[in-house]
């Protein structure tokens, strides 16, 4: 009886989008393009908490993961101004600067939203279009929270790279200095790890497997997967979900 209850409980968790030990979960896109919504943020920026609160509220949207995949990159250029952000990374800053260069701007700022590689200031869910176009089919199979097998059947020819980001939810920080001194901040969709790898191409599809870092103590986790043309930051297709 106990074994049966355990199997039933595990099945219920899988249906809700989470992963049990030893389980395998596959996330699949439709052929239409799912949008990648990026937020560049910092715990050292007093303007960032409202933007992060808005992004956290996307968890209640019925369009989450199907129409758009949100990710929050914490940047490090605020770290020297009183409060080092524990989620910040030089790589995240470099990614934002790559966008700024592509836009013909030398300026980066927080909070900064990027939608499908373009600067986005709307901050309104209804301004994010429904998936559209023939972007190709993207699937990501997560095995035991240890590896992600990515398969992409593109809508056009090209050399492709796969991106896998491990996302943290419900993460709290008690800020003791800087512009947010004395505030307790909560973060969701936080990029805790981001790996990129070139995909092997066959006649019809591109494939790659990417290892995940050990983040078992990080609380509730999710994963975002997207593909880009080699050397370009803009997402061609995306998929995501909670583990």
Secondary structure, 3 states (H helix, E strand, C coil): CHHHHHHHHHHHHHHCCCCCCCCEEEEECCCCECEEEEEEECCCCCCHHHHHHHHHHHHHCCCECCCEEEEEEEECCCHHHCCCCCCCEHHHHHHHHHHHHHCCCCCCCCCEEEECCEEECCCCHHHCCCCECCCEEEEEEEECCCEEEEEEEECCCCCEEEEEEEEEECEEEECCCCCCCCCEEEECCEEEEEEEEECEECCCCEEEEEECCCCCCCCEEEEEEEEEECCCCCCCEEEEEEC
